[in-house]
Amino acid sequence: MPKKQKNMKHLFLFVSLSFICLTNSFGQANSYTINPGETYAQKIPLSEIYAYPDFQTGYVIMKNNTGSTVKLNYNRLYQEIVFIDPSSGDTLALASPEMVKVVQVKNDEFYYATDRFVQVDTTINNIKLAIAHFFTESKEKEVSYRKRVESG
């Protein structure tokens, strides 16, 4: 295959993948107002904070190829994998996420990318496209408007 035709195929693949990523990434955004003295957990429904309604049996595989089966969930608010400690029943975040190779929950895969976990959305020719779920915070400012009326 000529080099120019091969480059065009790569360009087409890149543009197609970019379009898929962009169209999937602009979902509906909900807005919540957190007043002073309130916490995120009081205002944001758990169904939006967690990827699954209940903690699911999942598998954490470390980079050294050791693994563990525990009850897991993905916390979208903090972009982290959390688990239920079998001995205490406490909900904890993974201690060293940078040492995690992959997390499997149900049919989903999560990978640690720089400072957060991302969820694999699509795999095309061994290329995994992932979604980063996140919340954004904005500070509201009270603005007043005054109109000066002059008579003459």
Rosetta blueprint (number, residue, H / E / L):
1 M L
2 P L
3 K H
4 K H
5 Q H
6 K H
7 N H
8 M H
9 K H
10 H H
11 L H
12 F H
13 L H
14 F H
15 V H
16 S H
17 L H
18 S H
19 F H
20 I H
21 C H
22 L H
23 T H
24 N H
25 S H
26 F L
27 G L
28 Q L
29 A L
30 N L
31 S L
32 Y L
33 T L
34 I L
35 N L
36 P L
37 G L
38 E L
39 T L
40 Y H
41 A H
42 Q H
43 K H
44 I L
45 P L
46 L H
47 S H
48 E H
49 I H
50 Y E
51 A L
52 Y L
53 P L
54 D L
55 F L
56 Q E
57 T E
58 G E
59 Y E
60 V E
61 I E
62 M E
63 K L
64 N L
65 N L
66 T L
67 G E
68 S E
69 T E
70 V E
71 K E
72 L E
73 N E
74 Y E
75 N E
76 R L
77 L L
78 Y L
79 Q L
80 E E
81 I E
82 V E
83 F E
84 I E
85 D L
86 P L
87 S L
88 S L
89 G L
90 D L
91 T E
92 L E
93 A E
94 L L
95 A L
96 S L
97 P H
98 E H
99 M H
100 V E
101 K E
102 V E
103 V E
104 Q E
105 V E
106 K L
107 N L
108 D E
109 E E
110 F E
111 Y E
112 Y E
113 A E
114 T L
115 D L
116 R E
117 F E
118 V E
119 Q E
120 V E
121 D E
122 T E
123 T E
124 I E
125 N L
126 N L
127 I E
128 K E
129 L E
130 A E
131 I E
132 A L
133 H L
134 F L
135 F L
136 T L
137 E L
138 S L
139 K L
140 E L
141 K L
142 E L
143 V L
144 S L
145 Y L
146 R L
147 K L
148 R L
149 V L
150 E L
151 S L
152 G L
